[in-house]
Amino acid sequence: MNSSTEKICQTPELQENLQLFGELPCFATFPPKAMKLLAFLAERYRFADGDLIFEEGDDFGRLYLLLAGHLRLLAGKGQNVVCEFRPKEFLGTFSLLGRLPALFSLEATTASTVLSISREQLAKVVEQFPECANSYLHSLLRELHRWEARSCRRVAGGGQEQLGVTVL
């Protein structure tokens, strides 16, 4: 994250964090005490227009939930816009599982605020509430299945030629 990034105090937002994380499929089935810990550990960051949140090749290891502003995912060293994110959209669920280099860069295109949880923070929750590990993995598997089903429908409809990831 850029040095211009400002971390926002998290204590007053605890209730809102609980509600926001409860709406995300990857955390929705966590027990209430685990959700409270997750909400407490979460961090809010503000980014200015043009701030690079992470770069292609970085191991960013965070989930980002966009609260305000707009973000865009860039490939090819920032040359190609892959997609854009608007408030209430999130990314990074798979980055919480382990270290991998990012295939894209993430940039704020307006002043933006995100709610974020790191791989290490999720590990603290799982350490205290081991049942959350299975819950998290099952939610990612469901999301992956939904993504692959949409992708297969596009291929069947004459779209891109590609195999689904569960074939791997």
N, C-alpha and C positions, 0 to 999 in steps of 0.2 A: 504494500500500500504506500502511497505517496506520503512524504513528510507533511504535506499540507492537510492530511486526513486528521479530522478532529474526533476523538472518542467522546461519546456523550455519556454522562452519568446514567447508570442503569436503574438505580433504586426506585425512583418515582414511576418507572414504566413497568414494574413487575407484573401488575394485573394485566396490562395490555399485552406484555410478552406471553403470559399464560394463554390468553385468548388467541393470539396470533399463531403460536406454535400448535395449539389444539386444532387449528384449522388446516394444518399441513398433514397430508396423508402419512408422511414418514414418522410423525410423532403422535398422531391422533389416538393411538391405542396405548400409549404409555400410561402407567398408573399415576394418579394425582400427585403423589409425593415426588415422583421422578420428573413430572412436568414442572413442578415448582422449582426443583433444583435446576433444570434446564433453563427456565425463565430467569432465574437468578444469575446464572453463569453467562447468559447471553450478553452480547455487546452491541451497541448501536454506533454506527459510524456515519459521518457526513462526508460527502465528496463534492468537490466543485466541478463545474462543467469542464470536461477535458481530462480529469484525473484518471489515471490508469490504476485500476484496483488490483489486477494481477496481469502478468504478461504470459504469452505463449511460452511454454517450457517451465514455468514456475510450478512448484507444488503448493497450490494455494490452500488446500486442506480446510475449507470452510464452506458452510452453507450460507447463502445470502438470500434474505427475504427483502424485497424492495418495498419500502414503506412510502417513499415519495420520490419523485423525479423519474428519470429514464436512464437505462443502461443499455449498452450494445455489446454484443459478442463479436469479436473480430478474428479473422484467420489470415494466414499469409503475412505474418508480421504487421498486422493492422491494415492490410490493403483491401480486405473483403469483409463486408458486413454479413454475418451469418444469421443473426436474429436480434431483435430488440426486446427489452423487458420493460414492463409497465408496473405500477404499484400493485401489490398483492401477488406478484409472480416471484418465483424462487428458482435458484439454481445451486448446484454444488452438492446434492445429496450423495452422489457416489464418491466425491472427494473425501468424505468423512470416513470411508472404509480403509483407506491406505494411501501411501505415497505414490503418486503418479504425476508426470509432467502434464500441465494443461495443454490441450490442443488448440486453445484459443486465448485471446486477451479479452479482458473485460474493462470497458471504459464508461465513465459517466458522461452522458450527453447533455445533462442539465444538472443543476444542484440537486443532489440525491441523498437520501437517508436510507440505510439498510439496517436490518436486525440480523445479527450474525452469530453463529455458533461454530467453534473450531473443532477439529478432530480430537484434540486433547480435552476439551470441555465435554464432548459427548462421551469420551472414554471415562471421565469422572462419574458421569451419570450411570453408565453401564457397570462400572465397578461397584456402585452402591445398589444398583437395581439390575442384576444380571438378566432378568427376563426381558429387558428392553432390547438386548442384542438381537434376539430372535424376532421380536416385533419389528424392529427397524429393517432387518434383512427381508422379512416377508413383505413389508410395504414396498421396498425397492424392487423386489421380484414382481409384484403386481404392477408397478409403474412400468417396468421393463416389458412386461407382457402386453400392456395396453399400447405402449409405443410401437412394439413390433407388430401388433395387429393392425394399427393404422398404416404402418409402413408396407405390410403385405397387401393391404387393400389398394394402396397407391400403385404397387407393382402390378397387381391383377387388373387394375383399371388402365393400364398402359403407361404408367408413370415410370419412374426410375427402375433400372435393372439392378437389384441388390438382394442379398440374402438377409434374413433376420439374424439378430445377434445370438439367439438361443440355438442356432444351428452350430455355432462354434464349439 
